[in-house]
Amino acid sequence: MRAPVNAEAVAVLHRAARPLMDELPRLTDRVVELLREEEPAYRAASVDQDELWHEVYRSLRHNVGSLLRPRELRDAARRCSWRIGADRAEQGLPLDALMRAFRLGGAVVWQSLVDRVTRYDPDGARLLVHVAAEVWDFVDEHCAVVAEAYRQTERRLAWRHDNRQRLMADALLEGTMRVADLAETSEALGLPERGRYAVVAVAGPGREAHRALIRSRVPAAVRILWHPRSDADLGIAVLGGDPAGHGGPGESGEPGDPGGPDGHAAADGLLAELAGALPALPGLRTGISSAVEGLARIGEARRLAETALRSAAPGGAPVLLHEHLPAALLVSSPGLAAALAERVLGPVLRLEGADRDLLLDTLTAWMECDGSARRAGSRLFCHRNTVLNRLRRFEQLTGRSLGRPHEVAELSLALTARRVLHGQMCDRGPVAARTASGRTRPAV
């Protein structure tokens, strides 16, 4: 129950507020005028001035009415303020401008109350101060309502925007994007419709913990739109193109044209820089596709990146597809890869584990050293003649000749097949751990 002086003050407030209901159009004009003068956001072309006038009028009608009949109109006034906050959030009006607008409206109403009491009820003017806190608490309450509505709407819009972008990126990566939607997608994702792209795929346990590190290593010249999935993190890498999406590949043929020779060379250079910059992390595999032209071919780039990913070793360096095409071909057809390994390496694979690994290590080192027994021996910490003896043993076991180029090519492919398939499909011998560095090797 109010104290007697407060009851008198409320009576003064009501006597002053009732006439204001008839003056709402004038008060609305005043608030709108002040908003245009003091708030640049309300002078913007995007703000419909007729809509603004009616918004202010509705707010004043509910709020002045609430001073007279708080129990009846309080909820309606709050709903009106909430709607204004939500609408202005959707329109992108700054929240601080909206807050100042509500406080400005409160100031106009309060000044009108003071002016009326001073003019028509001078004795009541001293009592009005006792309800000033209530009036401004009311204004603060509605500012809080507006702010909460604004923030909730902002979060909802942000979620809707992010979800829309995720769906667009997913459609690009799956290759299901309609051609008619490419322009809209280009604008929404900030990806040039006719640029050059590659896809990066990162897979393996614990990759979530390394996301920040991986993304921090991306070269400044490469922009990547990341799209995490349950099985792998995919990134759409922009390698060049008109950011506005104007001009098609190969149309101009001028330097810098994404479809011209310079564009191809620049894209390959960026891919090499990207592959060299991304870290090799324990348990993780990274594959990078070849470059493709245009948003419409990102689905193709994703498939190429997944092929490169299958060629990558856990914890190894990123695999750039066009630098590992033999491995990519083999991993794309595991059955044929296993058959090739068996055909070329079968007798070796059926040796005892240590003996088998010794020959495989020697063959691999010899191939990687361009057929130099001396360099292979240095890598394996043995004499070149030891390397030659092991190579002759391979020839005796398999009936193949390392002097025939086509058989050397088959050997290279077979060794690659066994590596990329991790020996699971092509190794018929006992599973043995690879020889550790520095162990004692059997003499041959």
C-alpha positions as CSV (number, residue, x, y, z in Angstrom):
1,M,0.0,0.0,0.0
2,R,1.3,3.4,-0.9
3,A,2.1,6.0,1.7
4,P,-0.4,9.0,1.6
5,V,2.1,11.3,0.0
6,N,2.8,8.7,-2.7
7,A,-1.0,8.3,-3.3
8,E,-1.2,12.0,-3.8
9,A,1.7,12.0,-6.2
10,V,0.2,9.2,-8.2
11,A,-3.0,11.1,-8.4
12,V,-1.1,14.1,-9.8
13,L,0.6,11.8,-12.3
14,H,-2.7,10.5,-13.5
15,R,-4.2,13.9,-13.9
16,A,-1.2,15.0,-16.0
17,A,-1.1,11.8,-18.0
18,R,-4.7,11.6,-19.1
19,P,-4.6,14.6,-21.4
20,L,-1.4,13.3,-23.0
21,M,-3.4,10.4,-24.5
22,D,-5.1,13.1,-26.6
23,E,-1.8,14.7,-27.5
24,L,-0.1,11.5,-28.7
25,P,0.2,12.7,-32.4
26,R,2.0,15.8,-31.3
27,L,4.2,13.9,-28.9
28,T,5.0,11.4,-31.7
29,D,5.9,14.2,-34.1
30,R,8.3,15.6,-31.4
31,V,10.0,12.2,-30.7
32,V,10.4,11.5,-34.5
33,E,11.8,15.0,-35.0
34,L,14.4,14.5,-32.2
35,L,15.3,11.1,-33.5
36,R,16.1,12.5,-37.0
37,E,18.1,15.3,-35.5
38,E,20.1,13.3,-32.9
39,E,20.3,9.7,-34.3
40,P,22.0,9.2,-37.7
41,A,20.7,5.6,-37.8
42,Y,17.1,6.9,-38.0
43,R,18.0,9.3,-40.9
44,A,19.2,6.3,-43.0
45,A,17.4,5.6,-46.3
46,S,16.7,2.1,-45.0
47,V,14.4,3.5,-42.2
48,D,10.9,4.0,-43.5
49,Q,9.8,7.3,-42.0
50,D,6.1,6.5,-42.1
51,E,6.7,3.2,-40.4
52,L,8.9,5.0,-37.8
53,W,6.1,7.4,-37.0
54,H,3.5,4.6,-36.4
55,E,6.1,2.7,-34.3
56,V,6.7,5.6,-32.0
57,Y,3.0,6.3,-31.8
58,R,2.1,2.7,-30.7
59,S,4.9,2.7,-28.2
60,L,3.8,6.1,-26.6
61,R,0.2,5.0,-26.6
62,H,1.0,1.7,-24.7
63,N,3.5,3.4,-22.4
64,V,1.4,6.4,-21.4
65,G,-1.6,4.1,-21.0
66,S,0.5,1.9,-18.7
67,L,1.0,4.9,-16.4
68,L,-2.7,5.2,-16.0
69,R,-3.7,1.5,-15.9
70,P,-0.5,-0.4,-15.1
71,R,-2.3,-3.7,-14.2
72,E,-4.4,-3.8,-17.4
73,L,-1.9,-2.6,-19.9
74,R,1.6,-3.6,-18.6
75,D,1.8,-6.8,-20.5
76,A,0.5,-5.2,-23.8
77,A,3.1,-2.5,-23.4
78,R,5.9,-5.1,-22.9
79,R,4.7,-7.0,-26.0
80,C,4.8,-3.8,-28.0
81,S,8.4,-3.0,-26.9
82,W,9.4,-6.6,-27.6
83,R,8.1,-6.4,-31.1
84,I,9.9,-3.2,-31.8
85,G,13.2,-4.7,-30.5
86,A,12.8,-7.8,-32.7
87,D,11.8,-5.9,-35.8
88,R,14.7,-3.4,-35.5
89,A,17.1,-6.3,-35.0
90,E,15.9,-7.9,-38.3
91,Q,16.3,-4.6,-40.0
92,G,19.9,-4.1,-38.7
93,L,19.3,-0.9,-36.8
94,P,22.1,-0.5,-34.2
95,L,21.0,-1.5,-30.7
96,D,22.5,1.6,-29.1
97,A,20.5,3.8,-31.4
98,L,17.3,1.9,-30.4
99,M,18.1,2.3,-26.7
100,R,18.6,6.0,-27.1
101,A,15.4,6.2,-29.0
102,F,13.5,4.7,-26.1
103,R,15.2,6.9,-23.5
104,L,14.5,9.9,-25.7
105,G,10.8,9.0,-25.9
106,G,10.8,8.6,-22.1
107,A,12.3,12.0,-21.7
108,V,9.7,13.6,-24.0
109,V,6.9,12.0,-22.0
110,W,8.4,13.0,-18.7
111,Q,9.0,16.6,-19.8
112,S,5.4,16.8,-21.0
113,L,4.1,15.6,-17.6
114,V,6.3,18.2,-15.8
115,D,5.1,21.0,-18.1
116,R,1.4,20.1,-17.7
117,V,1.6,19.9,-13.9
118,T,3.6,23.1,-13.6
119,R,1.1,25.0,-15.8
120,Y,-2.2,23.6,-14.5
121,D,-1.4,22.2,-11.0
122,P,1.5,24.2,-9.5
123,D,0.8,22.8,-6.1
124,G,1.2,19.3,-7.4
125,A,4.6,20.0,-9.0
126,R,6.4,19.3,-5.7
127,L,4.6,15.9,-5.5
128,L,5.6,14.8,-9.0
129,V,9.2,14.2,-7.9
130,H,8.0,11.3,-5.7
131,V,7.0,9.3,-8.8
132,A,9.9,10.3,-11.0
133,A,11.8,7.1,-10.0
134,E,8.8,5.0,-10.9
135,V,8.5,6.6,-14.3
136,W,12.2,6.1,-15.1
137,D,12.1,2.6,-13.7
138,F,9.3,2.0,-16.2
139,V,11.5,3.4,-19.0
140,D,14.5,1.2,-17.9
141,E,12.3,-1.9,-17.8
142,H,11.2,-1.4,-21.4
143,C,14.7,-0.7,-22.5
144,A,15.7,-4.1,-21.0
145,V,12.7,-5.7,-22.8
146,V,13.8,-4.1,-26.1
147,A,17.4,-5.2,-25.6
148,E,16.6,-8.8,-24.8
149,A,14.3,-9.0,-27.8
150,Y,17.0,-7.5,-30.0
151,R,19.7,-9.9,-28.8
152,Q,17.5,-13.0,-29.1
153,T,16.5,-12.0,-32.6
154,E,20.2,-11.3,-33.4
155,R,21.2,-14.8,-32.2
156,R,18.4,-16.4,-34.2
157,L,19.4,-14.5,-37.3
158,A,23.0,-15.4,-36.8
159,W,22.1,-19.1,-36.4
160,R,19.9,-18.9,-39.5
161,H,22.7,-17.2,-41.5
162,D,25.4,-19.7,-40.3
163,N,23.1,-22.6,-41.0
164,R,22.3,-21.3,-44.5
165,Q,26.0,-20.9,-45.1
166,R,26.6,-24.5,-43.9
167,L,23.9,-25.9,-46.2
168,M,25.4,-23.9,-49.1
169,A,28.9,-25.1,-48.4
170,D,27.7,-28.7,-48.1
171,A,25.8,-28.5,-51.4
172,L,29.0,-27.2,-53.1
173,L,31.1,-30.0,-51.6
174,E,28.6,-32.7,-52.5
175,G,28.2,-31.3,-56.0
176,T,24.5,-31.0,-55.6
177,M,24.3,-27.2,-56.0
178,R,22.0,-26.0,-58.7
179,V,23.6,-23.9,-61.4
180,A,20.8,-21.3,-60.9
181,D,21.8,-20.9,-57.2
182,L,25.6,-20.4,-57.8
183,A,25.4,-16.6,-58.0
184,E,23.5,-16.4,-54.7
185,T,25.9,-18.8,-53.1
186,S,28.9,-16.9,-54.4
187,E,27.6,-13.7,-52.8
188,A,26.5,-15.4,-49.5
189,L,29.9,-17.2,-49.0
190,G,32.1,-14.6,-50.5
191,L,33.5,-17.0,-53.1
192,P,34.1,-15.9,-56.7
193,E,31.8,-17.8,-59.0
194,R,34.5,-18.2,-61.6
195,G,37.6,-18.5,-59.4
196,R,40.0,-21.3,-59.0
197,Y,39.6,-23.7,-56.1
198,A,41.0,-26.7,-54.3
199,V,39.6,-28.7,-51.4
200,V,41.6,-29.6,-48.3
201,A,40.6,-32.7,-46.2
202,V,41.8,-33.3,-42.7
203,A,40.9,-36.6,-40.9
204,G,42.0,-38.6,-37.9
205,P,41.3,-38.8,-34.2
206,G,41.6,-35.7,-32.2
207,R,41.5,-33.3,-35.1
208,E,39.2,-31.0,-33.3
209,A,42.0,-30.2,-30.8
210,H,44.3,-29.2,-33.7
211,R,41.9,-27.0,-35.7
212,A,43.2,-23.7,-34.4
213,L,46.8,-24.7,-35.1
214,I,46.0,-26.0,-38.6
215,R,44.1,-22.9,-39.6
216,S,46.8,-20.6,-38.2
217,R,49.3,-22.3,-40.6
218,V,47.3,-21.4,-43.8
219,P,49.4,-19.0,-45.9
220,A,48.0,-15.4,-46.0
221,A,47.6,-15.7,-49.8
222,V,45.2,-18.6,-49.5
223,R,41.7,-18.1,-48.1
224,I,39.9,-21.2,-46.8
225,L,36.2,-21.6,-45.9
226,W,36.2,-24.5,-43.4
227,H,33.3,-27.0,-43.2
228,P,33.7,-29.5,-40.4
229,R,32.0,-32.9,-40.8
230,S,31.7,-35.9,-38.6
231,D,34.4,-37.8,-40.5
232,A,36.7,-35.0,-41.7
233,D,37.2,-31.3,-41.8
234,L,36.9,-30.0,-45.3
235,G,38.1,-26.6,-46.5
236,I,37.3,-24.8,-49.7
237,A,40.5,-23.0,-50.7
238,V,40.3,-19.9,-52.9
239,L,43.3,-19.9,-55.3
240,G,42.4,-16.9,-57.4
241,G,39.6,-15.2,-59.3
242,D,37.6,-12.0,-59.4
243,P,36.1,-11.6,-55.9
244,A,33.0,-10.1,-57.4
245,G,32.6,-13.1,-59.7
246,H,32.9,-11.1,-62.9
247,G,34.8,-12.4,-65.9
248,G,35.1,-16.1,-66.7
249,P,38.1,-18.3,-66.8
250,G,40.0,-18.1,-70.0
251,E,38.0,-15.2,-71.4
252,S,40.7,-12.6,-71.3
253,G,43.9,-14.6,-71.5
254,E,45.6,-11.7,-69.8
255,P,48.1,-12.1,-67.0
256,G,46.3,-12.9,-63.8
257,D,43.3,-14.4,-65.6
258,P,42.4,-17.5,-63.5
259,G,41.9,-19.6,-66.6
260,G,45.1,-18.4,-68.4
261,P,48.6,-19.9,-68.1
262,D,49.6,-17.4,-65.4
263,G,46.5,-18.3,-63.4
264,H,47.3,-22.0,-63.6
265,A,50.9,-21.5,-62.5
266,A,49.8,-19.2,-59.7
267,A,47.2,-21.7,-58.5
268,D,49.8,-24.5,-58.5
269,G,52.2,-22.3,-56.6
270,L,49.7,-21.6,-54.0
271,L,48.8,-25.3,-53.6
272,A,52.5,-26.1,-53.1
273,E,52.8,-23.3,-50.6
274,L,49.7,-24.6,-48.8
275,A,50.9,-28.2,-48.7
276,G,54.3,-27.0,-47.3
277,A,52.7,-24.9,-44.6
278,L,50.1,-27.3,-43.2
279,P,51.6,-29.2,-40.2
280,A,52.1,-33.0,-40.0
281,L,50.3,-33.9,-36.7
282,P,50.3,-37.2,-34.9
283,G,47.4,-39.4,-36.1
284,L,46.1,-36.9,-38.6
285,R,46.0,-37.3,-42.4
286,T,45.7,-34.3,-44.8
287,G,44.9,-34.5,-48.5
288,I,44.7,-31.6,-51.0
289,S,43.0,-31.8,-54.3
290,S,44.3,-30.4,-57.6
291,A,42.9,-27.0,-58.6
292,V,39.6,-26.8,-60.4
293,E,37.9,-23.8,-62.1
294,G,34.6,-22.4,-60.8
295,L,32.2,-23.0,-57.9
296,A,30.3,-25.6,-59.9
297,R,33.4,-28.0,-59.7
298,I,34.0,-27.9,-56.0
299,G,32.3,-31.3,-55.6
300,E,34.8,-32.7,-58.0
301,A,37.6,-31.1,-55.9
302,R,36.2,-32.7,-52.8
303,R,36.3,-36.1,-54.4
304,L,39.9,-35.5,-55.4
305,A,40.8,-34.3,-51.9
306,E,39.4,-37.5,-50.5
307,T,41.5,-39.6,-52.9
308,A,44.5,-37.6,-51.7
309,L,43.5,-38.2,-48.1
310,R,43.4,-42.0,-48.6
311,S,46.9,-41.7,-50.0
312,A,48.2,-39.9,-46.9
313,A,49.9,-41.6,-44.0
314,P,48.7,-40.9,-40.4
315,G,51.1,-38.3,-38.9
316,G,52.7,-37.7,-42.3
317,A,53.1,-34.6,-44.5
318,P,50.0,-33.4,-46.4
319,V,49.5,-35.1,-49.7
320,L,49.0,-32.8,-52.7
321,L,47.2,-34.9,-55.2
322,H,48.9,-33.9,-58.4
323,E,52.3,-34.8,-56.8
324,H,51.1,-38.3,-55.9
325,L,49.1,-39.4,-58.8
326,P,50.4,-43.0,-58.9
327,A,49.4,-43.4,-55.3
328,A,46.0,-41.8,-56.0
329,L,45.4,-44.2,-58.9
330,L,46.2,-47.2,-56.7
331,V,44.2,-46.1,-53.7
332,S,41.2,-45.5,-56.0
333,S,41.2,-49.2,-56.9
334,P,42.4,-51.1,-53.8
335,G,41.7,-54.5,-55.5
336,L,43.9,-53.8,-58.4
337,A,46.6,-52.3,-56.1
338,A,46.6,-55.4,-54.1
339,A,46.9,-57.5,-57.2
340,L,49.8,-55.5,-58.5
341,A,51.6,-55.7,-55.2
342,E,51.1,-59.5,-55.1
343,R,52.2,-59.9,-58.8
344,V,55.4,-57.9,-58.4
345,L,56.3,-58.4,-54.7
346,G,54.6,-61.7,-53.9
347,P,57.7,-63.8,-53.3
348,V,59.3,-61.1,-51.2
349,L,56.1,-60.6,-49.1
350,R,56.0,-64.2,-48.2
351,L,59.5,-64.1,-46.6
352,E,59.9,-64.0,-42.8
353,G,59.2,-60.6,-41.4
354,A,62.7,-59.2,-40.8
355,D,64.0,-60.6,-44.1
356,R,61.0,-59.3,-46.0
357,D,61.3,-55.8,-44.5
358,L,65.0,-55.7,-45.2
359,L,64.4,-56.3,-48.9
360,L,61.5,-53.8,-49.1
361,D,63.5,-51.1,-47.3
362,T,66.4,-51.7,-49.7
363,L,64.1,-51.5,-52.8
364,T,62.4,-48.4,-51.5
365,A,65.7,-46.6,-50.8
366,W,67.1,-47.6,-54.2
367,M,64.0,-46.2,-56.0
368,E,64.1,-43.0,-53.9
369,C,67.8,-42.6,-54.7
370,D,67.1,-42.7,-58.4
371,G,68.7,-46.2,-58.8
372,S,72.0,-45.2,-57.1
373,A,73.3,-48.1,-55.0
374,R,75.9,-45.8,-53.4
375,R,73.3,-43.3,-52.2
376,A,71.0,-46.0,-51.1
377,G,73.8,-47.6,-49.1
378,S,74.5,-44.3,-47.4
379,R,70.8,-44.0,-46.4
380,L,70.7,-47.7,-45.2
381,F,74.2,-47.5,-43.5
382,C,75.6,-50.3,-45.6
383,H,78.1,-50.7,-48.5
384,R,76.9,-50.2,-52.0
385,N,77.8,-53.9,-52.8
386,T,75.4,-55.0,-50.0
387,V,72.7,-53.0,-51.8
388,L,73.5,-54.6,-55.1
389,N,73.4,-58.1,-53.5
390,R,70.0,-57.4,-52.1
391,L,68.7,-56.2,-55.4
392,R,70.0,-59.3,-57.1
393,R,68.2,-61.4,-54.5
394,F,65.0,-59.6,-55.4
395,E,65.6,-60.4,-59.1
396,Q,66.2,-64.1,-58.2
397,L,63.1,-64.3,-56.0
398,T,60.7,-62.7,-58.5
399,G,62.3,-63.4,-61.9
400,R,62.2,-59.8,-62.7
401,S,65.0,-57.6,-64.0
402,L,65.8,-54.1,-62.6
403,G,67.5,-53.3,-65.9
404,R,64.1,-53.2,-67.7
405,P,62.4,-49.8,-67.4
406,H,58.9,-51.2,-67.5
407,E,59.6,-53.6,-64.7
408,V,61.2,-50.8,-62.6
409,A,58.0,-48.8,-63.2
410,E,55.9,-51.8,-62.0
411,L,58.1,-52.1,-58.9
412,S,57.7,-48.5,-58.1
413,L,53.9,-48.8,-58.3
414,A,53.9,-52.0,-56.3
415,L,55.9,-50.4,-53.5
416,T,53.5,-47.4,-53.5
417,A,50.5,-49.8,-53.5
418,R,51.8,-51.6,-50.4
419,R,52.5,-48.3,-48.6
420,V,49.2,-46.6,-49.3
421,L,47.2,-49.7,-48.4
422,H,49.3,-50.2,-45.3
423,G,50.0,-53.7,-46.3
424,Q,46.6,-54.9,-45.2
425,M,45.4,-56.0,-48.6
426,C,48.7,-57.1,-50.2
427,D,50.8,-58.5,-47.4
428,R,50.2,-62.3,-47.1
429,G,53.2,-62.9,-44.8
430,P,53.2,-62.6,-41.0
431,V,52.6,-59.1,-39.7
432,A,55.9,-57.8,-38.3
433,A,56.9,-54.4,-37.1
434,R,59.1,-52.4,-39.3
435,T,62.7,-52.5,-38.5
436,A,63.5,-49.8,-35.9
437,S,66.2,-47.3,-36.7
438,G,69.6,-48.4,-35.4
439,R,68.8,-52.1,-34.9
440,T,71.2,-54.8,-36.0
441,R,70.2,-55.9,-39.6
442,P,70.9,-59.4,-40.9
443,A,73.7,-59.6,-43.3
444,V,73.0,-60.6,-46.9
